[in-house]
């Protein structure tokens, strides 16, 4: 077992030879996707795969999950597991609805963040100050948040008519959107021509320039800012050292408690923003239990993204894209089987090149299974279609788990003064 000394902990936290913190395997799949997805679209004659409407739906599905995932990155990079992301998102949905209804759209966004921070503070006090088990505390936050949202909704929304009720509130103020006039129409026409790669990229760009919410663009900005703060600043280096070896970090003068508190509060705020996105951007309606497990999916996306902001964003986009296909058409969802089969073949070749034979065989067998499923069927059953995004996330997470590395002290309790 390797012992980390005070002189090496910050250097280890600084990370190594990756591009934007992502592994070569991740970049291989990103670049391959630019060719593979258009190929599958042509091979299956499934135009919804790269249609602008599909990418628009994918963005709406991706953003709240990505915000929860980014919140998880902040917390766990400081060594605190935040299972409470789901509850903090729930609080964000209610906070956004309440402040949006009474004070306006932007106030609603701030209100959602504030309620998420309160949920993060509860988790921070329990785990950092009192040393409560982080999993137990996170589950407790989720339970408390669910009960609190139910109670607050009955208290403040029951008398609002005709747009309100004890469990939902509709007609919330919309946040502004951006639209590049002229360019969106030209891209839509180009997407409709179904040219290989050109039309597919036009579909993606069309979703980014046609009536896209400013909050969706803010999510990208949050990912970039998070990566820069965590990877390129002294603040981020110290915060990550708390997740690698807090005792060694303390011996170097780092205030471990302070950095852990900051990380968990930011985590809660981002999860709250994700909840606000659900109730005020993805729709204009608040509903009790609106998150439907997206906080947990965000946690999985963070792990698949290897505790990296860009990785978490990309993993969230994978779920969002699968969810958008589910909503678009059954034929498009069936085409996803071929896409998964090709992706697993590429992963198999990569593992063979690395001489990881056991992993290559496993990936190859699963890939052949997906290929046979695609060839021997015409559609995916409706009951299974609703589960597809979750199954895709689980599959990718299980296959990628061998190459992931969590922060060394993630989830471990820490008491001040243990460095001595």
PyMOL commands that set and color helices and strands:
alter all, ss='L'
color gray80, all
select helices_A, chain A and resi 6-13+24-44+47-50+52-77+85-103+105-129+134-157+183-192+198-209+214-232+234-251+256-280+294-304+309-328+330-353+357-376+382-385+388-403
alter helices_A, ss='H'
color red, helices_A
select strands_A, chain A and resi 168-170+177-178+212-213+285-287
alter strands_A, ss='S'
color yellow, strands_A
deselect
rebuild
show_as cartoon
